[in-house]
Amino acid sequence: MTWSIFITCDDEFIKTIEKNNDKLEDIIGDIRLYNPIDFLRKEMYINVIE
């Protein structure tokens, strides 16, 4: 399974998309949204100190 990653510093945008994910599922498809820190933590398995 392949998916795309969208990295943004706009946390409000990410929260809005996550809140409405069920309505946007057909549009978003397999795109994963992350802020840069969460991307490093979750996908790259890097422990980032804020």
N, C-alpha and C positions, 0 to 999 in steps of 0.2 A: 504494500500500500504506500503510495506516495502522497505527500501533502506539502503545502507551501507554508512559509512563515512570514508573518507581517510584524515587524518590530517598530514600536512607536513609544515615545516618551509621554504621549497624551493618555494618562490614566483614566480620564473621564471618558474618552472614546472607547477604551477597552471595557470599562464598566458598562457603558451603554450597549455595546455589542453583546456582551455576556448576558446582560439583563434581557435582551430581546432575541437571544440566540434561536429560540424556537420559531420565531417569525422570520428570521433571516437565514435559516438553515440552507435553503435552496440557493441563496445568493453567495453565502460564505463558503459552503461546501467543505473542503478539507483544509481550509486556511486556519492556522493557529496564530492567535494574537498574543504578543508578549511585550512587556517593557524590557529594556536591555538587561536589567539585573535579573529578572525572572527567567529570561531566556538562558542566561549563563548558568543559573542555578538548576533549572529543570532539564534543559536539553543538552547542555555541555558538561553537566555535573561538576561545575566549578563552584566552590564555596566563596562567595563574594561578600566582603564586609562593606556595609554602607557607612 
